């Protein structure tokens, strides 16, 4: 499986920036804000995991 490092980095950065912006924005509903933050945080965590997996795959090839 080939994992594109640039794509993973870009999605991770955009997700992290979105997480910060959502956290600092006032929402009408706390429930909506929490759900949105959980979804974006899951994306950030999955991108970090993909980046770690890519590093391990590249280490095995070398």
N, C-alpha and C positions, 0 to 999 in steps of 0.2 A: 504494500500500500504506500503510495507516495503522498506525503503531506506537504503542501506548498507553504513554506515558512512565511513568505510575504503576505499571503492571504490570511493566515492565522494571526500574524502580528497586527494587520490592519483591522480585522474584526475585533480583536482583543482591545485595541486602543479605542475604537469607536464605541464599543460596549462600555468600557470603563468611563469614558467621557460622558456617555449617556447616563450611567449610573450616578455620577456626581451631579449632573444637571437635574435629574429626577429627585435626588435627595435634597437639593437646595430649593426646589420649586414648591410653592404652596398648591396643594390639591384640595378640591372640595370634599373629597372622601379619603379618609386615611386608609381604608380598605383597598381602594384602587391604587393608591400610591405604593402600598406594601406589595400587592400582587405584581405591579409593574417592576418594582425593584427586585423582587425575587426572580422574575423571568430574566431580567437583564443580568443579574448576578450569576444565574445558572449558565448563561452564555459566556460570561467572563471565565468562570471556572472551567467550563468545557474547553475553551481556547487554551487555557494554561495547561490543562491535561494533554491536549493535542501537541502543544509545544514541547512538553516533557517527553512524550512518546516519540516525537520526531528526533529529538536529541539522542534518545536511546537507540533508535533505528539507525541513525547515522553513525553512532559509535560502534554498532555491530558490523556495519559494512567496512569500517576502516581496519 
